Amino acid sequence: MNCIFCRIIRGEIPGKKLYEDDDLIALHDIHPVAPVHFMLIPKLHIESLAQAEDAHQAVLGKMMVLAPKLAKNEGLSEGFRTIINTGRVGGQEVMHLHMHVIGGKDRLPPMLVRI
């Protein structure tokens, strides 16, 4: 696959790793939107959250449990934001499921502007 995250996972291109185990990799985002911005990425290629199935429950749960641990290690003891963009309309740019974890400011701006 030519997916950039799959290529990083296979070691074909570099990524600034924060964490790695058999199921997940965490990378610092190359275009951070906050002082702390990393992504949790399952090693199994799942295109987006819309394609998640019952068989993916363990890895998705692992992402949710690992996010606050890594956030705390990165100094985000007062809070952080998690974002999973899903599909083109949802703002997903890389078609491999990933969770953004951002923080490190006194207070993050609102996620969306009310319409």
Beta strands, then each sheet from edge to edge (+ up, - down):
strand 1: 17-20
strand 2: 24-28
strand 3: 36-42
strand 4: 81-83
strand 5: 99-103
sheet 1: 1+ 2- 3+ 5- 4+
end
